[in-house]
């Protein structure tokens, strides 16, 4: 009888321990499945819950043998692990809904919209992706779409419907897109009206071999995705600037984009080269401007910011120059500044002949996180140039270089006492490390976007 009882007790004990082992393996397998699901999430998801990741890192550091032999992580409280995973996923989803999701470029403008394969159905999202001093430029976000179908510019006073000139002069907000690839040769300046976006994504649009774009005494303009080149001086002609007004235009200089007495302007992802005067000029009290993600090539005087040394209204000017590539065939003025406050951040300067950044009339220049590659010429290594100004004057100007990468002997000559208030007015976004400039600017210029794919 005693033997029988001991046998029954031993059998029951064995079954009990077998049952415990089965339950433990199931719990471990479930935990591993949850961790496998967690580990398959993107890097962006993983970084959103720091405290949860620390605990999970400790868990993942144990070997598979440890997990089955020690029950300390898989058995003690598997619900805690599951709750941490759920919290991480929930936090990540909420951050994406708030617009923080990045597809990995590190460029905050591009990460805001280029990850979306349905970008062509949500074009106006671009207006919410601005950075810097021109970040509030909404362009034609609040208006209807206008499709340009006709590349001609036969009559600058009475433009045909369907042409770019007919679109930009309208009094209402418009988001202007293009039906197909086209080369537009303008007879006279394209004089824009307020609250317009020119959006060249998805097609190949060139404004070339004639007059180019004038933004004069207006506000809220976005110009994106155009090839602007070979612009010529035009003028001494009548040109329409709105449905109700046209007037006589004197000779224009032949700038690619001329910004005159205007505000809340964003120039993004354009390719500009070979114009008669500047590629982009902003003068006569213009302010709240961002020039970003553009590719500049083959030009002498690239960018002028400020009308003249005597025009003191330009003291209010604030311009952000970010994520641009200043490329082959450039000589000087990237930019050339007067008065005002200028934030030059995370640009790639791979070519210049004379200098990169110049100025006069006491501008504040804040250079942060740029990459400057000096030319071979030993007499052109200096990034900076004070234009026709004695040392006794310019040594008080606030020019600084922070975190810039100087290559091939490039050097930046700083000046000024480093007044915090002055640099605060010349700061518009956080600079990234200069080591990232290559990736941040790798897609500068007009993009080749295809409908149905990430751009």
Secondary structure as a PSIPRED ss2 file (coil, helix, strand):
# PSIPRED VFORMAT (PSIPRED V4.0)

   1 X C   1.000  0.000  0.000
   2 X H   0.000  1.000  0.000
   3 X H   0.000  1.000  0.000
   4 X H   0.000  1.000  0.000
   5 X H   0.000  1.000  0.000
   6 X H   0.000  1.000  0.000
   7 X H   0.000  1.000  0.000
   8 X H   0.000  1.000  0.000
   9 X H   0.000  1.000  0.000
  10 X H   0.000  1.000  0.000
  11 X H   0.000  1.000  0.000
  12 X H   0.000  1.000  0.000
  13 X H   0.000  1.000  0.000
  14 X H   0.000  1.000  0.000
  15 X H   0.000  1.000  0.000
  16 X H   0.000  1.000  0.000
  17 X H   0.000  1.000  0.000
  18 X H   0.000  1.000  0.000
  19 X H   0.000  1.000  0.000
  20 X H   0.000  1.000  0.000
  21 X H   0.000  1.000  0.000
  22 X H   0.000  1.000  0.000
  23 X H   0.000  1.000  0.000
  24 X H   0.000  1.000  0.000
  25 X H   0.000  1.000  0.000
  26 X H   0.000  1.000  0.000
  27 X H   0.000  1.000  0.000
  28 X H   0.000  1.000  0.000
  29 X H   0.000  1.000  0.000
  30 X H   0.000  1.000  0.000
  31 X H   0.000  1.000  0.000
  32 X H   0.000  1.000  0.000
  33 X H   0.000  1.000  0.000
  34 X H   0.000  1.000  0.000
  35 X H   0.000  1.000  0.000
  36 X H   0.000  1.000  0.000
  37 X H   0.000  1.000  0.000
  38 X H   0.000  1.000  0.000
  39 X H   0.000  1.000  0.000
  40 X C   1.000  0.000  0.000
  41 X C   1.000  0.000  0.000
  42 X C   1.000  0.000  0.000
  43 X H   0.000  1.000  0.000
  44 X H   0.000  1.000  0.000
  45 X H   0.000  1.000  0.000
  46 X H   0.000  1.000  0.000
  47 X C   1.000  0.000  0.000
  48 X C   1.000  0.000  0.000
  49 X C   1.000  0.000  0.000
  50 X H   0.000  1.000  0.000
  51 X H   0.000  1.000  0.000
  52 X H   0.000  1.000  0.000
  53 X H   0.000  1.000  0.000
  54 X H   0.000  1.000  0.000
  55 X H   0.000  1.000  0.000
  56 X H   0.000  1.000  0.000
  57 X H   0.000  1.000  0.000
  58 X H   0.000  1.000  0.000
  59 X H   0.000  1.000  0.000
  60 X H   0.000  1.000  0.000
  61 X C   1.000  0.000  0.000
  62 X C   1.000  0.000  0.000
  63 X C   1.000  0.000  0.000
  64 X H   0.000  1.000  0.000
  65 X H   0.000  1.000  0.000
  66 X H   0.000  1.000  0.000
  67 X H   0.000  1.000  0.000
  68 X H   0.000  1.000  0.000
  69 X H   0.000  1.000  0.000
  70 X C   1.000  0.000  0.000
  71 X C   1.000  0.000  0.000
  72 X C   1.000  0.000  0.000
  73 X C   1.000  0.000  0.000
  74 X C   1.000  0.000  0.000
  75 X C   1.000  0.000  0.000
  76 X C   1.000  0.000  0.000
  77 X C   1.000  0.000  0.000
  78 X H   0.000  1.000  0.000
  79 X H   0.000  1.000  0.000
  80 X H   0.000  1.000  0.000
  81 X H   0.000  1.000  0.000
  82 X H   0.000  1.000  0.000
  83 X H   0.000  1.000  0.000
  84 X H   0.000  1.000  0.000
  85 X H   0.000  1.000  0.000
  86 X H   0.000  1.000  0.000
  87 X H   0.000  1.000  0.000
  88 X H   0.000  1.000  0.000
  89 X H   0.000  1.000  0.000
  90 X H   0.000  1.000  0.000
  91 X H   0.000  1.000  0.000
  92 X H   0.000  1.000  0.000
  93 X H   0.000  1.000  0.000
  94 X H   0.000  1.000  0.000
  95 X H   0.000  1.000  0.000
  96 X H   0.000  1.000  0.000
  97 X H   0.000  1.000  0.000
  98 X C   1.000  0.000  0.000
  99 X C   1.000  0.000  0.000
 100 X C   1.000  0.000  0.000
 101 X C   1.000  0.000  0.000
 102 X C   1.000  0.000  0.000
 103 X C   1.000  0.000  0.000
 104 X C   1.000  0.000  0.000
 105 X C   1.000  0.000  0.000
 106 X C   1.000  0.000  0.000
 107 X C   1.000  0.000  0.000
 108 X H   0.000  1.000  0.000
 109 X H   0.000  1.000  0.000
 110 X H   0.000  1.000  0.000
 111 X H   0.000  1.000  0.000
 112 X H   0.000  1.000  0.000
 113 X H   0.000  1.000  0.000
 114 X C   1.000  0.000  0.000
 115 X C   1.000  0.000  0.000
 116 X C   1.000  0.000  0.000
 117 X C   1.000  0.000  0.000
 118 X C   1.000  0.000  0.000
 119 X H   0.000  1.000  0.000
 120 X H   0.000  1.000  0.000
 121 X H   0.000  1.000  0.000
 122 X C   1.000  0.000  0.000
 123 X H   0.000  1.000  0.000
 124 X H   0.000  1.000  0.000
 125 X H   0.000  1.000  0.000
 126 X H   0.000  1.000  0.000
 127 X H   0.000  1.000  0.000
 128 X H   0.000  1.000  0.000
 129 X C   1.000  0.000  0.000
 130 X C   1.000  0.000  0.000
 131 X C   1.000  0.000  0.000
 132 X H   0.000  1.000  0.000
 133 X H   0.000  1.000  0.000
 134 X H   0.000  1.000  0.000
 135 X C   1.000  0.000  0.000
 136 X C   1.000  0.000  0.000
 137 X C   1.000  0.000  0.000
 138 X C   1.000  0.000  0.000
 139 X C   1.000  0.000  0.000
 140 X C   1.000  0.000  0.000
 141 X C   1.000  0.000  0.000
 142 X C   1.000  0.000  0.000
 143 X C   1.000  0.000  0.000
 144 X E   0.000  0.000  1.000
 145 X E   0.000  0.000  1.000
 146 X E   0.000  0.000  1.000
 147 X E   0.000  0.000  1.000
 148 X E   0.000  0.000  1.000
 149 X C   1.000  0.000  0.000
 150 X E   0.000  0.000  1.000
 151 X C   1.000  0.000  0.000
 152 X C   1.000  0.000  0.000
 153 X C   1.000  0.000  0.000
 154 X C   1.000  0.000  0.000
 155 X C   1.000  0.000  0.000
 156 X C   1.000  0.000  0.000
 157 X C   1.000  0.000  0.000
 158 X C   1.000  0.000  0.000
 159 X C   1.000  0.000  0.000
 160 X C   1.000  0.000  0.000
 161 X C   1.000  0.000  0.000
 162 X C   1.000  0.000  0.000
 163 X E   0.000  0.000  1.000
 164 X H   0.000  1.000  0.000
 165 X H   0.000  1.000  0.000
 166 X H   0.000  1.000  0.000
 167 X H   0.000  1.000  0.000
 168 X H   0.000  1.000  0.000
 169 X C   1.000  0.000  0.000
 170 X C   1.000  0.000  0.000
 171 X C   1.000  0.000  0.000
 172 X C   1.000  0.000  0.000
 173 X C   1.000  0.000  0.000
 174 X E   0.000  0.000  1.000
 175 X E   0.000  0.000  1.000
 176 X E   0.000  0.000  1.000
 177 X E   0.000  0.000  1.000
 178 X E   0.000  0.000  1.000
 179 X C   1.000  0.000  0.000
 180 X C   1.000  0.000  0.000
 181 X C   1.000  0.000  0.000
 182 X E   0.000  0.000  1.000
 183 X E   0.000  0.000  1.000
 184 X E   0.000  0.000  1.000
 185 X C   1.000  0.000  0.000
 186 X E   0.000  0.000  1.000
 187 X C   1.000  0.000  0.000
 188 X C   1.000  0.000  0.000
 189 X C   1.000  0.000  0.000
 190 X E   0.000  0.000  1.000
 191 X E   0.000  0.000  1.000
 192 X C   1.000  0.000  0.000
 193 X C   1.000  0.000  0.000
 194 X C   1.000  0.000  0.000
 195 X C   1.000  0.000  0.000
 196 X E   0.000  0.000  1.000
 197 X E   0.000  0.000  1.000
 198 X E   0.000  0.000  1.000
 199 X E   0.000  0.000  1.000
 200 X C   1.000  0.000  0.000
 201 X C   1.000  0.000  0.000
 202 X C   1.000  0.000  0.000
 203 X C   1.000  0.000  0.000
 204 X C   1.000  0.000  0.000
 205 X E   0.000  0.000  1.000
 206 X E   0.000  0.000  1.000
 207 X E   0.000  0.000  1.000
 208 X E   0.000  0.000  1.000
 209 X C   1.000  0.000  0.000
 210 X C   1.000  0.000  0.000
 211 X E   0.000  0.000  1.000
 212 X C   1.000  0.000  0.000
 213 X E   0.000  0.000  1.000
 214 X E   0.000  0.000  1.000
 215 X E   0.000  0.000  1.000
 216 X E   0.000  0.000  1.000
 217 X C   1.000  0.000  0.000
 218 X C   1.000  0.000  0.000
 219 X E   0.000  0.000  1.000
 220 X E   0.000  0.000  1.000
 221 X E   0.000  0.000  1.000
 222 X E   0.000  0.000  1.000
 223 X E   0.000  0.000  1.000
 224 X E   0.000  0.000  1.000
 225 X C   1.000  0.000  0.000
 226 X C   1.000  0.000  0.000
 227 X E   0.000  0.000  1.000
 228 X E   0.000  0.000  1.000
 229 X E   0.000  0.000  1.000
 230 X C   1.000  0.000  0.000
 231 X C   1.000  0.000  0.000
 232 X C   1.000  0.000  0.000
 233 X C   1.000  0.000  0.000
 234 X C   1.000  0.000  0.000
 235 X C   1.000  0.000  0.000
 236 X C   1.000  0.000  0.000
 237 X E   0.000  0.000  1.000
 238 X E   0.000  0.000  1.000
 239 X E   0.000  0.000  1.000
 240 X E   0.000  0.000  1.000
 241 X E   0.000  0.000  1.000
 242 X E   0.000  0.000  1.000
 243 X C   1.000  0.000  0.000
 244 X C   1.000  0.000  0.000
 245 X E   0.000  0.000  1.000
 246 X E   0.000  0.000  1.000
 247 X E   0.000  0.000  1.000
 248 X E   0.000  0.000  1.000
 249 X E   0.000  0.000  1.000
 250 X C   1.000  0.000  0.000
 251 X C   1.000  0.000  0.000
 252 X C   1.000  0.000  0.000
 253 X C   1.000  0.000  0.000
 254 X C   1.000  0.000  0.000
 255 X C   1.000  0.000  0.000
 256 X C   1.000  0.000  0.000
 257 X E   0.000  0.000  1.000
 258 X E   0.000  0.000  1.000
 259 X E   0.000  0.000  1.000
 260 X E   0.000  0.000  1.000
 261 X C   1.000  0.000  0.000
 262 X C   1.000  0.000  0.000
 263 X E   0.000  0.000  1.000
 264 X E   0.000  0.000  1.000
 265 X E   0.000  0.000  1.000
 266 X E   0.000  0.000  1.000
 267 X E   0.000  0.000  1.000
 268 X E   0.000  0.000  1.000
 269 X C   1.000  0.000  0.000
 270 X C   1.000  0.000  0.000
 271 X E   0.000  0.000  1.000
 272 X E   0.000  0.000  1.000
 273 X E   0.000  0.000  1.000
 274 X C   1.000  0.000  0.000
 275 X C   1.000  0.000  0.000
 276 X C   1.000  0.000  0.000
 277 X C   1.000  0.000  0.000
 278 X C   1.000  0.000  0.000
 279 X C   1.000  0.000  0.000
 280 X E   0.000  0.000  1.000
 281 X E   0.000  0.000  1.000
 282 X E   0.000  0.000  1.000
 283 X E   0.000  0.000  1.000
 284 X C   1.000  0.000  0.000
 285 X C   1.000  0.000  0.000
 286 X C   1.000  0.000  0.000
 287 X E   0.000  0.000  1.000
 288 X E   0.000  0.000  1.000
 289 X E   0.000  0.000  1.000
 290 X E   0.000  0.000  1.000
 291 X E   0.000  0.000  1.000
 292 X E   0.000  0.000  1.000
 293 X C   1.000  0.000  0.000
 294 X C   1.000  0.000  0.000
 295 X E   0.000  0.000  1.000
 296 X E   0.000  0.000  1.000
 297 X E   0.000  0.000  1.000
 298 X C   1.000  0.000  0.000
 299 X E   0.000  0.000  1.000
 300 X E   0.000  0.000  1.000
 301 X E   0.000  0.000  1.000
 302 X C   1.000  0.000  0.000
 303 X E   0.000  0.000  1.000
 304 X E   0.000  0.000  1.000
 305 X E   0.000  0.000  1.000
 306 X C   1.000  0.000  0.000
 307 X C   1.000  0.000  0.000
 308 X C   1.000  0.000  0.000
 309 X C   1.000  0.000  0.000
 310 X C   1.000  0.000  0.000
 311 X C   1.000  0.000  0.000
 312 X H   0.000  1.000  0.000
 313 X H   0.000  1.000  0.000
 314 X H   0.000  1.000  0.000
 315 X H   0.000  1.000  0.000
 316 X H   0.000  1.000  0.000
 317 X C   1.000  0.000  0.000
 318 X E   0.000  0.000  1.000
 319 X E   0.000  0.000  1.000
 320 X E   0.000  0.000  1.000
 321 X E   0.000  0.000  1.000
 322 X E   0.000  0.000  1.000
 323 X C   1.000  0.000  0.000
 324 X C   1.000  0.000  0.000
 325 X E   0.000  0.000  1.000
 326 X E   0.000  0.000  1.000
 327 X C   1.000  0.000  0.000
 328 X C   1.000  0.000  0.000
 329 X C   1.000  0.000  0.000
 330 X E   0.000  0.000  1.000
 331 X E   0.000  0.000  1.000
 332 X E   0.000  0.000  1.000
 333 X C   1.000  0.000  0.000
 334 X C   1.000  0.000  0.000
 335 X C   1.000  0.000  0.000
 336 X E   0.000  0.000  1.000
 337 X E   0.000  0.000  1.000
 338 X E   0.000  0.000  1.000
 339 X C   1.000  0.000  0.000
 340 X C   1.000  0.000  0.000
 341 X E   0.000  0.000  1.000
 342 X E   0.000  0.000  1.000
 343 X E   0.000  0.000  1.000
 344 X E   0.000  0.000  1.000
 345 X E   0.000  0.000  1.000
 346 X C   1.000  0.000  0.000
 347 X C   1.000  0.000  0.000
 348 X E   0.000  0.000  1.000
 349 X E   0.000  0.000  1.000
 350 X C   1.000  0.000  0.000
 351 X C   1.000  0.000  0.000
 352 X C   1.000  0.000  0.000
 353 X C   1.000  0.000  0.000
 354 X C   1.000  0.000  0.000
 355 X C   1.000  0.000  0.000
 356 X C   1.000  0.000  0.000
 357 X E   0.000  0.000  1.000
 358 X E   0.000  0.000  1.000
 359 X E   0.000  0.000  1.000
 360 X E   0.000  0.000  1.000
 361 X C   1.000  0.000  0.000
 362 X C   1.000  0.000  0.000
 363 X C   1.000  0.000  0.000
 364 X E   0.000  0.000  1.000
 365 X E   0.000  0.000  1.000
 366 X E   0.000  0.000  1.000
 367 X E   0.000  0.000  1.000
 368 X E   0.000  0.000  1.000
 369 X C   1.000  0.000  0.000
 370 X C   1.000  0.000  0.000
 371 X E   0.000  0.000  1.000
 372 X E   0.000  0.000  1.000
 373 X E   0.000  0.000  1.000
 374 X C   1.000  0.000  0.000
 375 X C   1.000  0.000  0.000
 376 X C   1.000  0.000  0.000
 377 X C   1.000  0.000  0.000
 378 X C   1.000  0.000  0.000
 379 X C   1.000  0.000  0.000
 380 X C   1.000  0.000  0.000
 381 X C   1.000  0.000  0.000
 382 X E   0.000  0.000  1.000
 383 X C   1.000  0.000  0.000
 384 X E   0.000  0.000  1.000
 385 X E   0.000  0.000  1.000
 386 X E   0.000  0.000  1.000
 387 X C   1.000  0.000  0.000
 388 X C   1.000  0.000  0.000
 389 X C   1.000  0.000  0.000
 390 X C   1.000  0.000  0.000
 391 X H   0.000  1.000  0.000
 392 X H   0.000  1.000  0.000
 393 X H   0.000  1.000  0.000
 394 X H   0.000  1.000  0.000
 395 X C   1.000  0.000  0.000
 396 X C   1.000  0.000  0.000
 397 X C   1.000  0.000  0.000
 398 X C   1.000  0.000  0.000
 399 X E   0.000  0.000  1.000
 400 X E   0.000  0.000  1.000
 401 X E   0.000  0.000  1.000
 402 X E   0.000  0.000  1.000
 403 X C   1.000  0.000  0.000
 404 X C   1.000  0.000  0.000
 405 X E   0.000  0.000  1.000
 406 X E   0.000  0.000  1.000
 407 X E   0.000  0.000  1.000
 408 X C   1.000  0.000  0.000
 409 X C   1.000  0.000  0.000
 410 X C   1.000  0.000  0.000
 411 X E   0.000  0.000  1.000
 412 X C   1.000  0.000  0.000
 413 X C   1.000  0.000  0.000
 414 X C   1.000  0.000  0.000
 415 X E   0.000  0.000  1.000
 416 X C   1.000  0.000  0.000
 417 X C   1.000  0.000  0.000
 418 X C   1.000  0.000  0.000
 419 X C   1.000  0.000  0.000
 420 X H   0.000  1.000  0.000
 421 X H   0.000  1.000  0.000
 422 X H   0.000  1.000  0.000
 423 X H   0.000  1.000  0.000
 424 X H   0.000  1.000  0.000
 425 X H   0.000  1.000  0.000
 426 X C   1.000  0.000  0.000
 427 X C   1.000  0.000  0.000
 428 X C   1.000  0.000  0.000
 429 X C   1.000  0.000  0.000
 430 X C   1.000  0.000  0.000
 431 X C   1.000  0.000  0.000
 432 X C   1.000  0.000  0.000
 433 X C   1.000  0.000  0.000
 434 X H   0.000  1.000  0.000
 435 X H   0.000  1.000  0.000
 436 X H   0.000  1.000  0.000
 437 X H   0.000  1.000  0.000
 438 X H   0.000  1.000  0.000
 439 X H   0.000  1.000  0.000
 440 X H   0.000  1.000  0.000
 441 X C   1.000  0.000  0.000
 442 X C   1.000  0.000  0.000
 443 X C   1.000  0.000  0.000
 444 X C   1.000  0.000  0.000
 445 X C   1.000  0.000  0.000
 446 X C   1.000  0.000  0.000
 447 X C   1.000  0.000  0.000
 448 X C   1.000  0.000  0.000
 449 X C   1.000  0.000  0.000
 450 X C   1.000  0.000  0.000
 451 X C   1.000  0.000  0.000
 452 X C   1.000  0.000  0.000
 453 X C   1.000  0.000  0.000
 454 X C   1.000  0.000  0.000
 455 X C   1.000  0.000  0.000
